[in-house]
Amino acid sequence: MATSNGEKSLIVTFGEMLIDFVPTVSGVSLAEAPGFIKAPGGAPANVAIAVSRLGGRAAFVGKLGDDEFGHMLAGILKQNGVSAEGINFDTGARTALAFVTLRSDGEREFMFYRNPSADMLLRPDELNLDLIRSAKVFHYGSISLIVEPCRSAHLKAMEVAKEAGALLSYDPNLRLPLWPSKEEAKKQILSIWDKAEVIKVSDEELMFLTGSDNVDDETALSLWHDNLKLLLVTLGEKGCKYYTKGFRGSVDPFHVNTVDTTGAGDSYVGALLCNIVDDRSVLEDEARLREVLRFANACGAITTTKKGAIPALPTESEVQCLLNGN
């Protein structure tokens, strides 16, 4: 579905890439885990690889440590067809690490090693502005807003992309353990809210940002702003809701055997961006948009059927098999 004739337009993602250490045994605390397997992570990087896996063109902008993990991550991007022209390496700080486990009660537990990590130290003067200006879609999260100088680099990159005519896409990807407080997280996430033209939030993020216990249309539309072209609320195994200036609705999920939900939202976003980068008119045509979101739901569903985010991101043919009921 994401295919088109000729050279595809570029989707640039901005933010963090890190190593997730995942326990060899699930259902235990980090302290009880007998061992860990390293897995590349970071939502913006996952989105870039999701785009490439579906046949799109993607580049990642961020900073990694000038260490074995940093060069490993850059290598993974290149192996997956993502341009690494926007990557800087920091000789004085390490690549970020995160220990992640699924406790027996189903809640994820995080322990981050970022004090500071290289991604936090990206400066505005280190940005590859030519790469950013060449983007037709510029996608980002909120983790890069937590501290300076990365926050200023994030704001500069957004400004340059917008001036060059890119569509701005935002997935806050809330990770509360990284923020100094819930109040600061909400304030900073909303500080750039009115810049984005496409925003995707999960049901949990919607409740966090609005302070509501409901995931209804009224709650979602309280986050609407005049520059917005599409607001999406993902509902996990219940599908997604969509809101535009002219219409709203919901798209049913695909039911699969879920193993690990990591990266499902990033896969969904990558699929969406792949299908609107060369034709923004999709955002004004409900029938076509619903088809795109069905495709995105399929991508997200497939991603939950394997462990890890990047290994689980689907190809076009895998998605078509699910869409066709094979």
C-alpha positions, -999 to 999 in steps of 0.1 A, spaced: 0 0 0 29 23 7 43 20 -28 45 47 -54 62 54 -87 96 70 -88 117 83 -59 98 83 -26 98 114 -5 119 115 27 106 110 62 130 123 89 126 112 125 143 131 154 151 120 189 166 92 209 180 58 201 192 35 229 198 -1 240 170 -18 258 181 -47 281 152 -72 283 152 -100 308 157 -136 295 127 -145 318 94 -126 318 72 -119 348 101 -111 372 114 -78 386 146 -63 373 164 -74 405 152 -110 400 160 -113 363 187 -140 358 201 -123 327 193 -98 299 193 -96 261 202 -64 245 177 -49 219 179 -17 200 152 8 210 140 44 209 107 53 194 119 78 167 145 52 155 118 25 155 96 47 133 124 53 108 130 16 105 93 9 102 91 33 73 121 17 55 108 -18 61 76 -8 43 95 5 13 97 41 23 127 65 25 137 74 61 165 92 79 172 95 116 186 126 134 201 122 169 232 117 189 248 85 201 278 77 223 311 72 205 312 37 220 305 2 208 267 4 215 265 37 196 282 24 166 261 -8 168 229 13 167 241 34 138 249 1 120 214 -13 127 199 18 111 221 14 80 214 -23 78 177 -15 77 180 11 49 177 42 71 201 71 64 225 78 92 236 112 78 219 130 107 237 111 135 264 127 157 287 108 181 297 122 215 331 112 228 323 123 263 290 106 270 277 71 266 248 57 245 216 56 266 206 23 282 173 11 295 165 -20 315 129 -30 308 109 -58 323 73 -70 323 63 -77 359 39 -105 368 11 -79 371 15 -69 335 31 -35 342 63 -26 325 92 -15 348 119 8 335 153 17 348 172 42 326 209 50 325 210 86 311 230 110 333 236 124 309 236 101 279 247 112 244 212 118 230 206 145 257 237 164 245 227 171 209 233 208 202 215 230 176 248 237 158 253 199 153 221 195 133 223 184 97 201 212 84 203 202 48 189 167 57 161 182 78 152 206 50 149 177 25 122 160 47 86 159 35 76 147 69 94 155 101 85 132 130 94 135 167 86 126 203 88 144 236 118 127 253 141 151 235 123 180 253 134 170 288 168 187 291 191 212 273 208 213 249 187 187 232 155 206 238 169 236 218 181 213 191 146 198 189 130 232 186 155 243 160 150 212 139 112 216 140 114 252 129 138 244 100 116 215 89 84 236 90 100 265 71 111 240 44 75 228 40 76 195 59 45 180 76 51 179 113 42 147 131 42 142 169 39 111 191 47 122 227 57 86 237 53 94 274 80 79 296 73 93 331 104 79 348 126 101 326 108 134 336 115 153 369 77 153 376 43 146 361 36 183 360 68 190 341 61 162 316 26 175 309 38 211 306 67 203 281 47 179 260 20 205 255 45 233 250 49 223 213 14 208 209 1 235 185 30 231 160 22 196 149 -2 188 120 -5 151 128 -6 139 164 -9 104 177 -15 96 214 -23 64 232 -54 61 253 -32 63 285 -15 95 271 -48 110 263 -60 105 300 -26 118 313 -27 150 292 -64 158 298 -67 147 334 -98 128 323 -107 92 331 -126 89 298 -113 81 263 -143 96 245 -146 121 216 -151 150 239 -119 143 258 -99 137 226 -112 169 209 -101 190 240 -66 184 225 -76 197 191 -59 229 178 -63 249 146 -31 238 129 -40 201 133 -49 180 103 -52 146 120 -55 136 157 -52 98 164 -59 80 196 -46 44 196 -66 19 218 -43 -11 219 -63 -42 211 -94 -21 205 -81 -3 173 -79 34 169 -99 66 167 -93 94 142 -103 131 142 -100 157 114 -116 191 107 -143 174 86 -149 139 100 -142 115 128 -145 78 134 -129 46 146 -111 17 128 -114 -19 141 -83 -38 153 -68 -70 140 -68 -99 166 -35 -116 168 -15 -137 194 3 -109 213 37 -117 226 53 -82 232 36 -48 226 70 -30 223 72 -9 191 36 -14 181 28 23 182 60 31 163 50 6 136 16 22 134 31 56 130 56 45 104 28 29 84 7 61 85 35 84 75 45 61 46 11 64 32 7 102 35 42 115 27 35 117 -10 -2 125 -9 -14 146 20 -49 147 4 -55 114 21 -60 134 53 -91 150 37 -106 119 22 -123 97 49 -126 65 28 -89 66 19 -78 76 54 -97 46 69 -78 23 45 -45 38 56 -54 34 92 -65 -2 87 -31 -8 71 -15 10 102 -35 -11 126 -23 -43 108 13 -31 111 9 -25 148 -8 -59 153 19 -78 135 46 -60 156 31 -75 188 35 -111 176 73 -112 181 96 -101 208 114 -68 205 105 -38 184 128 -37 154 129 -75 146 91 -74 147 85 -45 123 66 -59 93 73 -58 56 46 -47 30 40 -84 20 35 -94 57 9 -67 61 -9 -76 29 -12 -112 41 -29 -101 73 -52 -76 54 -61 -104 30 -68 -128 59 -40 -152 50 
